[in-house]
Amino acid sequence: MVTPDRAALWWLSLDRIGEDDWGLLESLVSEDEFTRSERFHFERDREVYIAAHAACRGLLSYCMGGSPKDWRFSVEEHGKPELICPPGGPKLRVNISHTRGLAAVALTVDHDIGVDVEWLQRSTETDKLAERVFAPRERRTLAAAPEPRKIETFLTFWTLKEAYVKAIGKGLSQPLDAFSFDLDSLRIHFDDRLVDDPSKWYFERYSPGPEHLMALAVRHPQPAHLVVDTMPAPLAYLRDLANL
């Protein structure tokens, strides 16, 4: 269900998860992931972490078969988790994101992929933060946005930029003001054209619910040929998977 020309994107809203579902979702994650989840101070942070990793393993099994606990990950140079794929099989690329109330996971074959989700109700001084992390053209777009749309405009840029940074796997070593987006075309622009090729990137933005924004980034030799299957994570499938 995923190929070099096909990607899958699931999102899971925590308000869809019933009290009886949490034990089932916890049974899908690895022991290390469950241990890490126990270190969160706030229960809401622990729950969205569990939701993200359960959805990730569920999507992998949904598309590729096998047990969700059989998937193994390594950690790359800048801290990006990478799926360990069997020799001779497809090189699966996966990325997850979570914020208050929402988790997301994106999967494809061969190509760099990144997803980011953000909560619209967060409070932030958009103009001050944009001065530090946005490129000049993005700051101009944000400054021109009407006040009721400021946070949405800011987070639209932010999710796109974070999705790209997560896709290339450079983390905090990648300056966010060294590239910029045009929100009308969803095209990326680089200050240094030798750094990357804008024509090799697919971007999309989504509103998975009234309180969240989401963005997807995929490096692809022919972005127009890429098909992305997007849907809310099927809780019934995750429940069934946990009961196997």
Buried (B, 14 or more C-beta within 10 A) or exposed (E): EBEBBBBBBBBBBBEEBEEEBBEBBBBBBBEEBBEBBEEBEEEEBBBBBBBBBBBBBBBBBBBBEEEBBEBEBEEEEEEBBBBEBEEEEBEBBBBBBBBBBBBBBBBBBBBBBBBBBBEBEEEEEBEEEBEEBBBEEBBEBBEEBEEEEBBBBBBBBBBBBBBBBBBBBBEEEBEBBEBBBEBEEBEBEBEEEEEBEEEBBBBBBBEBBEBBBBBBBBBBEEBEEBEBEBEEBBBEEBBEBBEE
